[in-house]
Amino acid sequence: QVQLVESGGGLVQAGGSLRLSCTASGRAVRSVGWFRQAPGKEREFVAHIHWSGSPAYHANSVKGRFAISRDNAENSVSLQMNSLKPEDTAVYSCAIYSGGSVYDAINYWGQGTQVTVST
């Protein structure tokens, strides 16, 4: 069993920054992803990273603004979000994959954290 604890969501003005963190404990983790779901929309892939810290992938909608990274000291994965836009408003959730690839199945989901970007 893997436990996930997310933190870092909140309210920010457009153009601002937030940093989300996903701390995993329990069984060995192979890779982690971030997803988001806005009201009335389907869940959307945001980013993925191998537990070693590389490789990392980002959705085109966030590329150049968001960066996923591995924090070895904290046993966590962070999502640094810069130049935030109102359309980034969503509940962001981290996910643990069954393997090291972005194409592997997801075994565990975090509880989600709200990110709201105001105009």
C-alpha positions in Angstrom: 0.0 0.0 0.0 1.2 3.5 -0.8 0.0 6.7 1.0 0.0 10.0 -0.8 -0.1 13.4 0.8 -0.5 16.4 -1.4 0.0 20.0 -0.4 0.6 23.5 -1.8 -2.7 24.4 -3.5 -4.4 27.7 -3.0 -5.6 31.0 -4.5 -3.2 33.0 -6.7 -3.6 35.8 -9.2 -3.0 35.3 -12.8 0.7 35.4 -13.6 1.6 34.1 -10.1 3.2 30.9 -9.0 2.4 27.9 -6.8 4.3 24.8 -5.9 2.5 21.6 -5.3 4.1 18.7 -3.4 3.2 15.0 -3.4 4.8 12.9 -0.6 4.7 9.1 -1.0 5.2 6.5 1.7 4.8 2.8 1.9 5.8 0.6 -1.0 8.5 1.4 -3.5 7.5 4.1 -6.0 8.4 3.7 -9.7 7.0 7.0 -11.1 4.6 9.8 -10.3 2.3 11.9 -12.3 0.2 15.0 -11.8 -3.3 15.3 -13.2 -5.9 18.0 -13.0 -9.7 18.3 -13.3 -11.6 21.5 -13.8 -15.3 21.7 -13.1 -17.4 20.1 -15.8 -14.3 18.8 -17.6 -12.5 15.5 -17.8 -9.4 14.8 -15.9 -6.3 15.9 -17.8 -2.7 14.7 -17.7 -0.3 17.4 -16.6 3.2 15.9 -16.0 5.0 12.7 -15.2 8.4 11.8 -13.8 10.4 8.7 -13.2 11.3 8.2 -9.5 14.9 8.6 -10.3 14.2 12.1 -11.5 14.4 11.5 -15.2 12.9 11.4 -17.7 10.1 13.9 -17.2 7.2 14.8 -19.4 4.8 17.7 -19.5 1.5 18.3 -21.3 1.7 20.9 -24.1 -0.7 23.1 -22.2 1.7 23.6 -19.4 5.1 23.1 -21.1 7.4 26.0 -20.4 5.3 27.1 -17.4 5.2 24.1 -15.1 8.0 21.8 -14.0 7.8 18.5 -12.3 10.8 17.4 -10.2 11.9 14.9 -7.6 12.9 15.9 -4.1 15.1 13.1 -2.8 15.4 14.5 0.7 11.7 14.8 1.1 10.8 11.6 -0.7 8.4 13.6 -2.7 7.6 15.0 -6.2 6.9 18.7 -6.7 5.1 20.6 -9.4 6.3 24.1 -9.8 3.7 26.2 -11.5 4.6 29.6 -12.9 2.8 32.1 -15.1 -0.5 30.7 -13.9 -3.6 31.4 -16.0 -7.3 31.3 -15.0 -7.7 28.2 -17.2 -5.2 26.4 -14.9 -7.9 26.5 -12.2 -8.6 22.9 -11.2 -8.2 20.2 -8.6 -4.7 18.8 -9.0 -4.0 15.2 -8.0 -0.9 13.2 -7.9 -0.8 9.6 -9.0 1.5 6.6 -8.5 2.1 4.5 -11.5 2.6 0.7 -11.5 5.9 1.1 -13.4 8.4 3.7 -14.4 6.8 4.7 -17.7 4.1 7.3 -18.4 2.3 4.6 -20.3 2.0 2.3 -17.2 -1.2 1.9 -15.3 -2.0 4.1 -12.2 -2.3 2.3 -8.9 -2.9 5.1 -6.4 -4.4 8.5 -6.4 -3.9 11.4 -4.0 -6.9 13.2 -2.5 -6.4 16.3 -4.6 -5.6 19.9 -3.9 -7.5 22.9 -5.2 -5.7 25.5 -7.3 -7.6 28.7 -8.1 -6.2 31.3 -10.4 -8.0 34.7 -10.4 -8.0 37.3 -13.1 
